[in-house]
């Protein structure tokens, strides 16, 4: 048969008659006859949509296995669209076989979701998904009737990949049967227990729901309310899933049977609720108003549970048409929050493809529109490729074998030397396509090429790949600097005659966390030879390290302000830099090795540590004469509220009290200005007078010694 344009037309009956002799006596890997499988798939598809092209493809699905140049033959006989459907179904079947052959380690939780996305992404005509779902359902039916081996493996794959796809597409009559048969094969004991609990066949449950629908429809019609009413006896897998998720017994379930009532307005929702509750026995504790209080995802509906005369519970959902469409197709779509293992969510392109396929299912030929028109307009921003073991790898669009290698494993990327795509050698900058199998050829050792960072050469489309390559070269550069720095440091220490110095101590003395950091800094010439020479010299005193409070040289007290050491004469003394004692502070002496006595304030924190370590080296000391005229260094901390002119007023106090400023450091802490001054002040009461004057400055919160 030909059209007016002389193009072949998809004729399912012609397809069936042509393949009958070809398929006769042939079987699939499962043991099912090829012809019986084709007839079963066609029968399933007729119940979804009577599409001649789909039905023709269902009969022709196995032709490529038995006929050379089958694509040309199908195209001439049935058109390019049918040929494309058959070719794509062959690819999906091949992918499915490889997925089943994966190791358990490769079948991670994310793998089924990646496979589902890959199926959608690789289909130019999304109706091929319908073909695959129908084919899988027919396979499970075959296992159920034949009892052949291998049913458990197919059931597990169906629950992971195909049932969620049917769920997303809203093909409920395929979804529930895929799930029930898969549960029967994967968990036979639990399946039988639930089936026995139901105590009635599915046909009986359907009949019960039909009577319930008719009763509710009559009640609403009597009240002048038009509504769409549908019943859905919950299938066995759904019951099992809810029992697992909520840890319930079968007798604790109230929605084994459910009615959905769709009306025009919100007011009618509540009116219908009132009618239902007046004419049925209600379970008050099972009432939920998601219209007044929507779920976080925006889902809206009224839920109540009633019982029939026999006491069997029925869940009733009441919603408007807009609420129903939002629940099924919007952000509250059923598959979004009920499917497991979908934490990554669906891409926008995937959702567009799912929406397009749903429209396709509802498309009518008399509308004159082309159902395939938008299929090619949907472009995904990812490609999905396979490892030789069947693992799906999700890559950005435009990805190359180099991107693939780095995504599989960083070290594989570093050692990548070549690639085979679908068994053929290709350049490393080849753009990959969805459905291709990529094998990376790697050397035992090696390194990435700097060419991979050149965008004009097109080796790396992924920012992740480029970052990994840069990190490798940066690590190599640091390793080289480390080696050069260590060699230079060893030579310089040998020149200084300090080969016995501990490098860990030297690093800390120069402010580095590790010897590696020290060597790298030395290689970069961030440390001068003079600084290194000073760092390796022994400290001038062995007293515990004292914190440096100001950056300046300490001014020595005048000769008139001597420190007397009780019981000793002419003993060398110096004021401690950590606490800067000023007369009349209470003071204590610490006897150092070779540098006399260091004078500390009695409340010095460092002094308390010295007492714990070596109490015998502390001696009693006192201030000598002439302290009022001597000059002493000190550190002051002023905390004040920031305001214009604050620094000017503080400086005037120091000027008035004849205090010399040798260093200033200012910073803001929690909104207040903290000003630290290094000063030189006379002994006696001069320090008290300076602090008292500073506290009188407007805005100053505190002024004290540090």
ROGUPA-996160 format. One record per residue (C-alpha): residue number from 1; z, y negated, x negated. Coordinates in steps of 0.2 Angstrom, whole numbers, plus 2048, in hexadecimal, padded with zeros to 3 digits. Last residue first. Layout:
N
REC     n     Z     Y     X
REC   NUM     Z     Y     X
...
END
This chain:
706
REC     n     Z     Y     X
REC   706   987   720   70B
REC   705   991   710   70E
REC   704   991   709   71F
REC   703   989   6FD   72C
REC   702   988   701   73E
REC   701   980   6FB   74F
REC   700   978   6EB   748
REC   699   96F   6E2   756
REC   698   977   6D1   752
REC   697   97E   6D0   740
REC   696   991   6D2   740
REC   695   991   6E3   739
REC   694   988   6DD   72A
REC   693   996   6D0   726
REC   692   9A3   6DE   727
REC   691   999   6E9   71C
REC   690   997   6DB   70F
REC   689   9AA   6D7   710
REC   688   9AF   6E9   70D
REC   687   9A4   6EB   6FE
REC   686   9AB   6DB   6F6
REC   685   9BD   6E0   6F8
REC   684   9BF   6E6   6E6
REC   683   9AF   6EA   6DC
REC   682   99F   6E0   6DC
REC   681   98F   6E6   6E4
REC   680   97E   6EC   6DE
REC   679   973   6F2   6ED
REC   678   968   701   6F3
REC   677   965   6FD   705
REC   676   961   70A   713
REC   675   95B   703   724
REC   674   95B   70E   733
REC   673   952   705   742
REC   672   956   70D   753
REC   671   949   714   75F
REC   670   94E   727   75C
REC   669   94E   724   749
REC   668   943   716   742
REC   667   941   714   72F
REC   666   946   708   721
REC   665   948   70A   70E
REC   664   94D   6FC   703
REC   663   952   6FC   6F0
REC   662   95A   6F1   6E3
REC   661   962   6E4   6EE
REC   660   96F   6D8   6E5
REC   659   97E   6D3   6EF
REC   658   983   6C1   6EE
REC   657   98D   6C1   6FE
REC   656   981   6B4   706
REC   655   972   6BC   6FF
REC   654   977   6CD   706
REC   653   97B   6C5   717
REC   652   96A   6BB   717
REC   651   961   6CC   714
REC   650   969   6D3   724
REC   649   963   6C4   72E
REC   648   951   6C5   727
REC   647   950   6D8   72B
REC   646   955   6D5   73D
REC   645   949   6C6   740
REC   644   940   6CE   74E
REC   643   94A   6DC   756
REC   642   94D   6EF   753
REC   641   95E   6F5   758
REC   640   969   6F8   748
REC   639   96F   706   73D
REC   638   973   6FF   72B
REC   637   976   70C   71D
REC   636   97D   706   70C
REC   635   97A   70D   6FB
REC   634   985   707   6EC
REC   633   983   701   6DA
REC   632   992   6F9   6D2
REC   631   994   6E8   6CA
REC   630   9A5   6E3   6C1
REC   629   9AE   6D3   6C5
REC   628   9BB   6DB   6D1
REC   627   9BD   6EA   6C6
REC   626   9C5   6E0   6B8
REC   625   9D2   6ED   6B4
REC   624   9D0   700   6B4
REC   623   9CC   70B   6C3
REC   622   9D5   71C   6C4
REC   621   9D2   72E   6BE
REC   620   9DA   73F   6C2
REC   619   9D0   74E   6BB
REC   618   9C4   75B   6C2
REC   617   9BE   769   6B7
REC   616   9CB   775   6BC
REC   615   9C5   776   6CE
REC   614   9B4   77F   6C9
REC   613   9AA   785   6D7
REC   612   9B3   780   6E7
REC   611   9B9   76F   6E0
REC   610   9A7   76C   6DA
REC   609   9A1   76F   6EC
REC   608   9AD   762   6F2
REC   607   9A8   756   6E5
REC   606   996   757   6EB
REC   605   99B   751   6FD
REC   604   9A4   741   6F5
REC   603   9B4   73D   6FE
REC   602   9BE   739   6EE
REC   601   9B0   72F   6E7
REC   600   9A8   736   6D7
REC   599   9AA   731   6C5
REC   598   9A1   73C   6B8
REC   597   9AB   740   6A8
REC   596   9A4   743   697
REC   595   992   748   694
REC   594   993   758   689
REC   593   998   764   697
REC   592   99E   75A   6A6
REC   591   9B0   756   6AB
REC   590   9B1   750   6BD
REC   589   9BB   741   6C1
REC   588   9C2   73C   6D2
REC   587   9C2   72B   6DB
REC   586   9CA   722   6E9
REC   585   9BF   713   6ED
REC   584   9C5   702   6E7
REC   583   9BA   700   6DE
REC   582   9A8   706   6E1
REC   581   9A3   719   6E0
REC   580   990   71C   6E0
REC   579   990   72D   6EB
REC   578   982   737   6E3
REC   577   97F   72D   6D4
REC   576   990   731   6CC
REC   575   997   723   6C1
REC   574   998   726   6AF
REC   573   9A7   729   6A2
REC   572   9A8   72C   690
REC   571   9BB   72F   68B
REC   570   9C2   722   680
REC   569   9D4   727   684
REC   568   9DC   735   68E
REC   567   9EB   739   698
REC   566   9E5   730   6A8
REC   565   9D3   72B   6A7
REC   564   9D1   719   6A9
REC   563   9C0   712   6B0
REC   562   9BB   701   6A8
REC   561   9B5   6F2   6B2
REC   560   9B5   6E5   6A4
REC   559   9A7   6ED   69B
REC   558   99C   6EB   6AA
REC   557   997   6F9   6B5
REC   556   987   702   6B1
REC   555   978   6FF   6BD
REC   554   970   70F   6C3
REC   553   95D   70F   6C2
REC   552   953   70F   6D2
REC   551   94C   71A   6E0
REC   550   95B   71B   6EC
REC   549   965   72A   6F2
REC   548   961   738   6E6
REC   547   96C   747   6EA
REC   546   977   74D   6DD
REC   545   973   75D   6D3
REC   544   983   766   6CE
REC   543   989   761   6BD
REC   542   980   768   6AE
REC   541   97B   757   6A7
REC   540   96C   750   69F
REC   539   961   75E   6A6
REC   538   957   769   69B
REC   537   945   764   698
REC   536   938   76E   6A1
REC   535   936   761   6AE
REC   534   933   753   6A2
REC   533   925   75C   699
REC   532   91D   760   6AA
REC   531   91E   74E   6B0
REC   530   916   748   69F
REC   529   908   755   6A1
REC   528   904   74E   6B2
REC   527   905   758   6C2
REC   526   8F7   756   6CF
REC   525   8EA   75C   6C2
REC   524   8E2   767   6CF
REC   523   8E6   776   6C4
REC   522   8F8   770   6C3
REC   521   8F9   76F   6D6
REC   520   8F2   781   6D7
REC   519   8FF   787   6CA
REC   518   90E   77F   6D3
REC   517   908   785   6E4
REC   516   907   797   6DD
REC   515   918   795   6D5
REC   514   920   792   6E6
REC   513   927   784   6F1
REC   512   923   776   6E6
REC   511   92E   766   6E2
REC   510   92C   765   6CF
REC   509   93D   76C   6CD
REC   508   93A   77A   6DA
REC   507   92A   77F   6D0
REC   506   934   77F   6BF
REC   505   941   78A   6C6
REC   504   934   797   6CC
REC   503   92B   795   6BC
REC   502   93A   79A   6B2
REC   501   939   792   6A0
REC   500   937   79E   692
REC   499   926   798   68D
REC   498   92E   787   689
REC   497   927   783   678
REC   496   91E   773   67E
REC   495   90D   77B   679
REC   494   911   78B   681
REC   493   916   782   691
REC   492   905   77A   691
REC   491   8FB   78A   68E
REC   490   905   793   69C
REC   489   901   785   6A8
REC   488   8EF   785   6A4
REC   487   8ED   798   6A7
REC   486   8F7   797   6B7
REC   485   8ED   788   6BD
REC   484   8DD   791   6BA
REC   483   8E2   7A1   6C3
REC   482   8E9   797   6D2
REC   481   8DA   78C   6D2
REC   480   8CF   79C   6D3
REC   479   8D9   7A4   6E1
REC   478   8D9   793   6EA
REC   477   8C6   793   6E9
REC   476   8C5   7A5   6EF
REC   475   8D0   7A1   6FE
REC   474   8C5   792   702
REC   473   8B6   79D   701
REC   472   8BD   7AA   70D
REC   471   8C4   79D   719
REC   470   8B3   794   71A
REC   469   8AB   7A5   71F
REC   468   8B9   7A8   72C
REC   467   8B7   797   733
REC   466   8A4   799   734
REC   465   8A6   7A9   73E
REC   464   8B3   7A1   74A
REC   463   8A7   793   74D
REC   462   89A   7A0   754
REC   461   888   79D   751
REC   460   888   7A4   73F
REC   459   878   7A9   736
REC   458   86D   79B   73D
REC   457   864   794   72D
REC   456   866   782   732
REC   455   878   784   736
REC   454   87C   788   723
REC   453   88D   790   722
REC   452   885   7A2   722
REC   451   87B   79C   712
REC   450   88C   79B   709
REC   449   88B   7AE   709
REC   448   899   7B9   70D
REC   447   8A1   7C4   700
REC   446   8A0   7D6   6F9
REC   445   8A8   7E7   6F8
REC   444   8A4   7F7   6FF
REC   443   894   7F0   707
REC   442   892   7EF   71A
REC   441   883   7F3   725
REC   440   888   7EE   737
REC   439   882   7F7   746
REC   438   87E   7EE   755
REC   437   879   7F6   766
REC   436   870   7E9   772
REC   435   876   7E7   784
REC   434   876   7D4   784
REC   433   86B   7CC   777
REC   432   86E   7C8   764
REC   431   866   7BA   75B
REC   430   860   7C0   74A
REC   429   868   7B6   73B
REC   428   86C   7C6   732
REC   427   85A   7CC   731
REC   426   857   7DC   73B
REC   425   856   7EF   737
REC   424   852   7F9   747
REC   423   85E   806   74F
REC   422   862   7FB   75F
REC   421   866   7ED   753
REC   420   869   7F2   741
REC   419   872   7E6   736
REC   418   874   7E1   723
REC   417   880   7DC   715
REC   416   890   7D9   71F
REC   415   89F   7DA   713
REC   414   8A8   7CA   718
REC   413   8A4   7CE   72A
REC   412   8AB   7DF   729
REC   411   8BB   7D8   721
REC   410   8BD   7CC   730
REC   409   8BB   7DA   73D
REC   408   8B1   7DD   74D
REC   407   8AF   7CA   750
REC   406   8A9   7C8   73E
REC   405   89C   7D5   73F
REC   404   895   7CE   74F
REC   403   894   7BD   749
REC   402   88A   7C3   73A
REC   401   87F   7CD   745
REC   400   87A   7BD   74E
REC   399   881   7B3   75D
REC   398   876   7A8   767
REC   397   881   7A9   776
REC   396   893   7AB   771
REC   395   899   7BD   76E
REC   394   8A1   7CB   779
REC   393   8A2   7DC   770
REC   392   8A1   7EB   77A
REC   391   8A7   7FB   772
REC   390   89A   80A   773
REC   389   89D   812   762
REC   388   88D   80B   75B
REC   387   895   7FA   75F
REC   386   88E   7F2   76F
REC   385   888   7E0   773
REC   384   88D   7D4   780
REC   383   885   7C2   780
REC   382   88F   7B3   785
REC   381   88B   7A2   78D
REC   380   883   7AA   79C
REC   379   874   7A4   7A5
REC   378   871   7A4   7B7
REC   377   860   79E   7BB
REC   376   858   7AF   7B9
REC   375   861   7B6   7C9
REC   374   85D   7A6   7D3
REC   373   84C   7AB   7D8
REC   372   84F   7BD   7DB
REC   371   853   7BC   7ED
REC   370   843   7B3   7F1
REC   369   844   7AA   801
REC   368   839   7AD   811
REC   367   848   7AE   81D
REC   366   841   7BD   825
REC   365   846   7C8   815
REC   364   858   7C5   819
REC   363   865   7C2   80B
REC   362   877   7C8   80E
REC   361   878   7D4   7FF
REC   360   86E   7C7   7F5
REC   359   87C   7BA   7F9
REC   358   889   7C6   7F2
REC   357   87E   7C8   7E3
REC   356   87D   7B5   7E0
REC   355   88F   7B3   7E1
REC   354   892   7C1   7D5
REC   353   885   7B9   7C9
REC   352   88D   7A8   7CB
REC   351   89E   7B0   7C7
REC   350   898   7B8   7B7
REC   349   890   7A7   7B2
REC   348   8A1   79E   7B5
REC   347   8A9   7AC   7AA
REC   346   8B6   7B7   7B2
REC   345   8C8   7B7   7AD
REC   344   8D0   7BC   79D
REC   343   8DF   7C4   7A5
REC   342   8D4   7D0   7AE
REC   341   8DD   7E0   7AA
REC   340   8E2   7E4   7BC
REC   339   8D9   7DF   7CB
REC   338   8E3   7D8   7DA
REC   337   8E3   7C5   7D5
REC   336   8D1   7C1   7D3
REC   335   8CA   7D0   7DC
REC   334   8D0   7C9   7ED
REC   333   8C8   7B8   7EB
REC   332   8D6   7AA   7EB
REC   331   8CB   79F   7E0
REC   330   8BE   79F   7ED
REC   329   8B2   7AE   7F3
REC   328   8BD   7B9   7FE
REC   327   8CD   7AF   801
REC   326   8C3   79E   802
REC   325   8B7   7A6   80E
REC   324   8C5   7AD   819
REC   323   8CE   79C   819
REC   322   8BE   793   81E
REC   321   8BC   7A0   82C
REC   320   8CE   79D   832
REC   319   8DB   7AA   82F
REC   318   8E6   7B7   837
REC   317   8EB   7C7   82E
REC   316   8F3   7D5   838
REC   315   8FC   7E4   830
REC   314   8FE   7F3   83B
REC   313   90D   7FE   83B
REC   312   90D   80F   844
REC   311   91B   80F   851
REC   310   912   81B   85D
REC   309   910   80D   86A
REC   308   908   802   85C
REC   307   912   7F8   84F
REC   306   910   7E6   849
REC   305   910   7DE   838
REC   304   90C   7CC   835
REC   303   902   7C2   829
REC   302   8FB   7B0   82C
REC   301   8EE   7AB   81F
REC   300   8EB   79E   811
REC   299   8E7   7A2   7FE
REC   298   8E8   792   7F3
REC   297   8EC   79B   7E3
REC   296   8FE   797   7E4
REC   295   900   79F   7F5
REC   294   8FE   793   804
REC   293   90E   78E   80E
REC   292   909   788   81F
REC   291   8FA   793   81F
REC   290   902   7A1   815
REC   289   90E   7A5   823
REC   288   916   7B6   820
REC   287   91E   7C1   82D
REC   286   924   7D3   827
REC   285   936   7D0   82B
REC   284   932   7CE   83D
REC   283   92B   7DF   840
REC   282   921   7DC   850
REC   281   91F   7E7   85F
REC   280   90E   7E2   867
REC   279   908   7D7   875
REC   278   913   7C7   873
REC   277   911   7C8   860
REC   276   8FE   7C9   861
REC   275   8FD   7BB   86D
REC   274   908   7B0   862
REC   273   8FE   7B3   852
REC   272   8EE   7B0   85C
REC   271   8F5   79F   861
REC   270   8FA   79C   84F
REC   269   8E9   79F   848
REC   268   8E1   796   856
REC   267   8EA   786   851
REC   266   8E3   789   83F
REC   265   8D1   789   846
REC   264   8C2   794   849
REC   263   8C9   7A6   849
REC   262   8C8   7B5   83D
REC   261   8D4   7C3   841
REC   260   8D6   7D1   834
REC   259   8DF   7E1   839
REC   258   8E8   7ED   82E
REC   257   8ED   7FF   82C
REC   256   8F7   805   81D
REC   255   8FF   7F4   81D
REC   254   911   7F8   821
REC   253   915   802   811
REC   252   927   807   80F
REC   251   924   819   816
REC   250   918   81C   807
REC   249   926   818   7FB
REC   248   925   808   7F1
REC   247   925   803   7DF
REC   246   91C   7F3   7E2
REC   245   90D   7F6   7D7
REC   244   90D   809   7D7
REC   243   90F   80A   7EA
REC   242   902   7FC   7EC
REC   241   8F5   805   7E1
REC   240   8F8   816   7EA
REC   239   8F5   80E   7FB
REC   238   8E5   805   7F4
REC   237   8DF   816   7ED
REC   236   8E2   81F   7FE
REC   235   8D8   813   809
REC   234   8E0   806   814
REC   233   8DA   807   826
REC   232   8D0   7F7   827
REC   231   8CD   7EF   838
REC   230   8C2   7E0   83C
REC   229   8C3   7D2   849
REC   228   8B8   7C3   849
REC   227   8BF   7B7   856
REC   226   8BB   7AE   866
REC   225   8CB   7A8   870
REC   224   8CA   7A6   883
REC   223   8DC   7AE   886
REC   222   8D4   7BE   88E
REC   221   8C8   7BF   87F
REC   220   8D7   7BF   873
REC   219   8DF   7CE   87C
REC   218   8CF   7D7   87D
REC   217   8CB   7D5   86B
REC   216   8DD   7DB   867
REC   215   8DA   7EB   870
REC   214   8C9   7EE   869
REC   213   8CF   7EC   858
REC   212   8DE   7F8   85A
REC   211   8D2   805   862
REC   210   8C6   803   853
REC   209   8D5   805   847
REC   208   8DB   815   84E
REC   207   8C9   81C   84D
REC   206   8C8   817   83B
REC   205   8D9   820   838
REC   204   8D2   82F   840
REC   203   8C2   82F   835
REC   202   8CD   82D   826
REC   201   8D6   83D   82A
REC   200   8E8   83D   830
REC   199   8F9   841   829
REC   198   8F9   832   81F
REC   197   907   83A   814
REC   196   8FC   849   811
REC   195   8EE   83D   809
REC   194   8FC   834   7FF
REC   193   902   844   7F8
REC   192   8F0   84B   7F5
REC   191   8EC   83B   7EB
REC   190   8FC   83C   7E1
REC   189   8F8   84E   7DC
REC   188   8E5   84B   7D8
REC   187   8E8   83C   7CC
REC   186   8D8   839   7C3
REC   185   8CC   843   7CE
REC   184   8D3   83D   7DF
REC   183   8D6   82C   7D9
REC   182   8C4   82B   7D4
REC   181   8BF   831   7E5
REC   180   8CA   824   7EE
REC   179   8C4   816   7E3
REC   178   8B2   818   7E4
REC   177   8B3   81B   7F7
REC   176   8BD   80B   7F9
REC   175   8B1   801   7EF
REC   174   8A1   807   7F6
REC   173   8A6   802   808
REC   172   8AE   7F3   802
REC   171   89E   7EB   7FA
REC   170   8A7   7DA   7F7
REC   169   89E   7D7   7E7
REC   168   8AE   7D5   7DD
REC   167   8B5   7E5   7E4
REC   166   8A5   7EF   7E0
REC   165   8A6   7E9   7CE
REC   164   8B9   7EE   7CE
REC   163   8B4   7FF   7D4
REC   162   8A7   801   7C6
REC   161   8B0   7FD   7B6
REC   160   8C2   804   7B4
REC   159   8C4   80E   7C4
REC   158   8B2   815   7C1
REC   157   8B6   81A   7AF
REC   156   8C5   824   7B4
REC   155   8BC   82D   7C2
REC   154   8AD   832   7B6
REC   153   8B9   839   7AA
REC   152   8C3   842   7B7
REC   151   8B3   849   7BF
REC   150   8AD   852   7AF
REC   149   8AD   864   7B6
REC   148   8A3   868   7C6
REC   147   8AD   869   7D7
REC   146   89D   869   7E0
REC   145   8A1   85E   7EF
REC   144   8AD   852   7E7
REC   143   8A3   851   7D7
REC   142   893   84D   7E0
REC   141   89C   840   7EA
REC   140   8A1   838   7D9
REC   139   88F   838   7D3
REC   138   889   830   7E4
REC   137   896   822   7E1
REC   136   890   81F   7D0
REC   135   87E   81E   7D5
REC   134   883   812   7E3
REC   133   88C   807   7D7
REC   132   87D   808   7CA
REC   131   870   803   7D7
REC   130   87B   7F5   7DE
REC   129   87D   7EF   7CC
REC   128   86A   7F0   7CA
REC   127   869   7E3   7D8
REC   126   86E   7D6   7CB
REC   125   85C   7D4   7C5
REC   124   85C   7CE   7B3
REC   123   86B   7D9   7B0
REC   122   873   7D8   79F
REC   121   881   7CC   7A4
REC   120   887   7D5   7B3
REC   119   889   7E6   7AA
REC   118   890   7DD   79B
REC   117   89D   7D4   7A5
REC   116   8A3   7E5   7AC
REC   115   8A3   7ED   79A
REC   114   8AE   7DF   794
REC   113   8BA   7E1   7A2
REC   112   8BA   7F4   79E
REC   111   8BD   7F0   78C
REC   110   8CC   7E4   78D
REC   109   8D9   7F2   790
REC   108   8D3   7FB   780
REC   107   8C6   809   781
REC   106   8C2   808   76E
REC   105   8D3   811   76A
REC   104   8CF   81E   777
REC   103   8BF   822   76E
REC   102   8AF   81E   777
REC   101   8A3   82B   77E
REC   100   8A6   825   790
REC    99   8A0   813   78B
REC    98   890   81B   783
REC    97   88C   824   793
REC    96   88E   814   79D
REC    95   883   80A   791
REC    94   875   817   793
REC    93   877   816   7A6
REC    92   877   803   7A5
REC    91   867   803   79B
REC    90   85E   810   7A7
REC    89   863   804   7B6
REC    88   85B   7F6   7AD
REC    87   84B   800   7AB
REC    86   84B   805   7BD
REC    85   84E   7F4   7C4
REC    84   841   7ED   7B9
REC    83   834   7F9   7BF
REC    82   839   7F5   7D1
REC    81   835   7E3   7CE
REC    80   825   7E6   7C4
REC    79   81D   7EE   7D3
REC    78   81D   7FF   7DC
REC    77   80E   809   7D5
REC    76   807   7FE   7C7
REC    75   819   7F9   7C1
REC    74   820   80B   7C3
REC    73   812   812   7B8
REC    72   813   804   7AB
REC    71   826   807   7AA
REC    70   824   81A   7A9
REC    69   81A   819   799
REC    68   81E   82C   797
REC    67   826   834   7A6
REC    66   835   83F   7A6
REC    65   844   835   7A1
REC    64   83C   825   7A7
REC    63   83A   82C   7B9
REC    62   84D   82E   7BB
REC    61   850   81E   7C6
REC    60   840   820   7D0
REC    59   849   825   7E1
REC    58   856   817   7DF
REC    57   849   80B   7D9
REC    56   83F   80D   7EA
REC    55   84F   80A   7F4
REC    54   853   7FA   7EA
REC    53   841   7F4   7EC
REC    52   841   7F8   7FF
REC    51   851   7EF   802
REC    50   85B   7F6   811
REC    49   86C   7EF   80C
REC    48   87D   7F7   80B
REC    47   87B   806   815
REC    46   869   809   80F
REC    45   871   808   7FD
REC    44   87B   818   800
REC    43   86D   822   807
REC    42   862   81D   7F8
REC    41   86F   823   7EC
REC    40   871   834   7F5
REC    39   85E   836   7F5
REC    38   85D   832   7E2
REC    37   86C   83E   7DE
REC    36   865   84C   7E8
REC    35   854   84A   7DF
REC    34   85D   84B   7CE
REC    33   867   85B   7D2
REC    32   879   858   7CD
REC    31   87F   862   7BE
REC    30   888   853   7B6
REC    29   87B   851   7A9
REC    28   86E   84F   7B6
REC    27   864   85D   7BD
REC    26   851   861   7BF
REC    25   84A   86F   7CA
REC    24   83F   863   7D3
REC    23   840   851   7CC
REC    22   82D   84F   7C9
REC    21   828   858   7D9
REC    20   833   84D   7E4
REC    19   830   83D   7DA
REC    18   81F   838   7E2
REC    17   825   83B   7F4
REC    16   835   831   7F2
REC    15   82C   822   7EA
REC    14   81F   822   7F8
REC    13   82E   822   805
REC    12   837   814   7FC
REC    11   827   809   7FC
REC    10   828   7FA   7F0
REC     9   818   7F1   7F2
REC     8   80A   7F0   7E5
REC     7   801   7DF   7E4
REC     6   7F0   7DC   7EB
REC     5   7F5   7CA   7F1
REC     4   7F3   7D0   803
REC     3   800   7DD   7FF
REC     2   7FC   7EF   7F9
REC     1   800   800   800
END
